[in-house]
Each structure stands twice: as structure tokens, then as C-alpha cells.
């Protein structure tokens, strides 16, 4: 008997040790899951998991949580993340629900990599760098909130620059062509590898919000 794809992905997610199915139960207790007090960095829209996997290997003293709202994509990421990699966890959840997953200050950095640009003007409030999202991020991160943002979409990047400014974030390491800049230590996502190979410029910035 053939198992439906949805049932298959649900089973795969439930049976993979890297996918935290009861994530809300870890609010305030993520350090217990990882078994240490190392910093926690979160990637919203982790896709197939390549970016956080590479980071986890490069920085073993940092814990990484990848959040993805598409169930099938989480299943793919779960296959890619190595079981023996102790500093990675995956969560099937929506970015709007970060405050339900974390206590204030529980994670220190947020990665937004190649988020959906929602190009139609009427959809601008869905963009993950819209000021209401930025406010929710800094509220849950607490003091010294930090966001690293990358995209291939120039319109989204320009929109994001304005939104960060409007919400009083301080920006640095702004690049309009990351791979032809002098920035060192860049770790690429799957999308980034594809776009870069096609000769497309990658836009990047770092934003920080210091509580007044």
C-alpha cells in the first residue's frame, strides 16, 4: 500500500531526533536541550538546512535552531542535518510565533536568508523585514538584538534598508555585491550557491538594536 506523501513527511519529522516537535515546551529551556549554555542563533526559513549545518560545523560553540514553516522542507532538512551534530535543532513553525518558542533574550542572533520577497506592493506586510516583524524580533531577543540578512532581490533589500532605519536598527557591513566585496567568512545557503553561480549579485547587511 502506497503511503501518501504528507503522511510520509509527518512520520519522518516525528521520528527524526533533530526535529523538535514539542518546541513550545522548550521555551526558556533550550539550553537543556543542547546540554550547555552556549549562545543560540536562529535561522528563520532554514530551507533544506545547508546553512545552519555548515555553521554548526564551523562554530561548534554556538547552538543553531532552524525554523521552517513548510512541512515538506523540514523533512528534507532533517535528512541533511547529521544526527551526530549536537548543536543543531529544527523546528516546524511560523516566524510569527517566535515569542511562543523563546523567552526574552534566549537567543542572540537571527538569520534571514533569501526570504520570500512578496513582490506585490499590497503584500509588503508579509515580508520578514517589515517593521512589525522587526519589532517582534527585537522584543523576543531583548538587549542587543542582532539580525544578519541576505537576499538576491534588490527591491526587497532596498525595502529592508528603509524598514531597519524606521525601526531604529543600526546597520553595518552593507553589501550590494557580497561575493565581490572584501567581506570574509561568508557561509552560503543553497539558494546563494545557485544565484551566485548564475552571476547574480547577493545583497547583505547586519543590523543591531541596542535597548535604550
C-alpha positions in Angstrom: 0.0 0.0 0.0 1.4 3.4 -1.0 1.8 5.9 1.8 0.7 9.4 1.0 3.5 12.0 0.8 2.0 14.1 3.6 1.8 11.1 5.9 5.4 10.2 4.9 6.8 13.6 5.7 4.9 13.7 9.0 6.3 10.3 10.0 9.8 11.4 9.0 9.6 14.6 11.1 8.2 12.8 14.1 10.9 10.1 14.0 13.9 12.4 13.4 15.8 13.4 16.5 16.8 16.7 15.1 13.2 17.9 14.6 11.8 19.3 17.9 8.0 18.5 17.6 7.2 19.9 21.0 9.2 23.1 20.6 6.8 25.2 22.7 7.7 23.0 25.7 11.3 24.2 25.4 10.6 27.9 25.8 13.0 29.0 28.4 14.8 25.6 28.4 16.6 25.4 25.1 20.0 25.2 26.9 18.7 22.0 28.5 18.0 20.5 25.0 21.6 21.3 23.9 23.1 20.4 27.3 25.1 23.7 27.5 24.9 27.4 27.9 26.4 28.3 24.6 24.8 31.2 22.6 21.8 30.3 20.4 21.4 31.6 16.9 18.2 31.2 15.0 17.6 31.0 11.2 14.0 31.7 10.1 13.3 30.0 6.8 16.1 27.5 7.1 15.1 25.7 3.9 17.0 22.4 3.4 19.3 23.0 6.3 22.6 23.6 4.5 23.3 26.9 6.0 22.9 26.0 9.7 24.7 22.7 9.1 27.7 24.4 7.7 27.6 27.0 10.6 27.2 24.3 13.2 30.4 22.6 11.9 32.3 25.8 11.7 31.3 27.1 15.1 30.8 24.2 17.5 30.5 26.5 20.5 27.2 28.0 19.1 23.8 26.3 19.1 21.7 26.7 15.9 17.9 26.4 15.6 16.4 26.3 12.1 12.8 27.3 11.8 10.8 26.5 8.7 7.1 26.8 8.1 6.8 24.3 5.2 6.5 20.7 6.5 8.0 19.0 3.4 11.0 21.3 3.5 11.6 20.5 7.2 11.6 16.8 6.2 14.3 17.5 3.6 16.4 19.4 6.2 16.0 16.6 8.7 17.6 14.2 6.2 20.5 16.6 5.6 21.4 17.5 9.2 23.7 14.9 10.6 22.4 13.1 13.7 25.8 13.3 15.4 25.9 17.1 15.0 25.0 18.1 18.6 24.4 21.8 18.1 21.6 21.8 15.6 17.8 21.6 16.1 15.0 22.0 13.6 11.5 23.4 14.3 8.4 23.2 12.0 6.8 26.6 12.9 5.9 30.0 11.6 8.2 33.0 12.2 5.3 34.9 13.7 5.4 32.6 16.7 8.9 33.2 18.0 7.6 34.6 21.2 5.8 31.3 21.8 9.1 29.4 21.4 11.6 31.6 23.2 11.9 33.6 26.4 13.2 37.1 26.0 16.9 37.0 25.4 17.1 33.3 24.9 18.7 33.6 21.5 21.1 36.3 20.4 21.2 36.4 16.6 18.6 35.9 13.9 19.4 34.9 10.3 17.0 35.9 7.5 18.4 34.3 4.3 16.6 34.7 1.0 13.2 35.2 2.5 10.1 35.3 0.2 10.2 38.9 -1.3 6.4 39.1 -1.6 6.9 41.4 -4.7 3.4 42.7 -5.0 3.0 46.1 -3.2 -0.1 45.1 -1.3 1.7 42.2 0.3 4.5 44.2 1.9 3.4 43.4 5.4 4.2 39.7 4.8 7.9 40.5 4.2 10.0 39.2 7.1 11.8 42.6 7.3 8.6 44.6 7.6 8.8 46.8 10.7 6.2 44.9 12.6 8.3 41.7 12.2 11.4 43.7 13.2 9.7 44.9 16.4 8.7 41.4 17.3 12.2 40.1 16.7 13.8 42.7 19.0 11.2 42.2 21.6 11.9 38.5 21.9 15.7 38.9 21.5 15.9 41.6 24.2 19.0 43.6 24.7 21.5 43.9 21.8 19.3 42.1 19.2 21.2 41.2 16.1 20.0 40.3 12.5 22.0 39.1 9.6 20.1 39.4 6.3 20.9 38.2 2.8 18.8 38.3 -0.4 19.2 38.2 -4.1 16.2 40.6 -4.5 17.3 44.2 -4.8 13.8 45.6 -4.3 13.5 43.6 -1.0 16.9 44.8 0.1 16.0 48.4 -0.5 12.7 47.9 1.3 14.5 46.3 4.2 17.1 49.1 4.5 14.2 51.5 5.0 12.4 49.3 7.5 15.5 48.8 9.6 16.0 52.6 9.6 12.4 53.2 10.5 12.7 50.9 13.5 16.0 52.4 14.7 18.3 49.5 13.9 22.0 50.3 13.4 23.3 48.7 10.2 26.8 47.7 9.2 28.6 45.5 6.6 26.1 46.5 4.0 27.0 45.0 0.7 25.4 45.3 -2.8 27.5 42.5 -4.2 28.7 40.3 -1.4 30.8 37.9 -3.4 32.8 40.7 -5.0 33.3 42.5 -1.7 36.1 42.2 0.9 33.8 40.5 3.5 35.4 37.4 4.9 33.9 34.3 6.5 30.7 34.2 4.4 28.8 30.8 4.6 26.5 30.3 1.6 23.0 28.9 1.6 21.7 26.6 -1.2 19.9 29.5 -2.9 23.0 31.6 -2.6 25.2 29.0 -4.3 22.7 28.8 -7.2 22.3 32.5 -7.6 26.0 33.2 -7.3 26.8 30.6 -10.0 24.4 32.4 -12.3 26.3 35.7 -11.8 23.6 37.3 -9.7 24.7 39.8 -7.0 23.9 39.0 -3.4 22.8 41.7 -1.0 23.7 41.5 2.6 23.6 43.6 5.8 24.0 43.2 9.6 21.6 45.1 11.8 21.7 45.6 15.6 19.3 47.1 18.0 20.5 48.3 21.4 17.9 48.7 24.0 17.7 52.3 25.1 
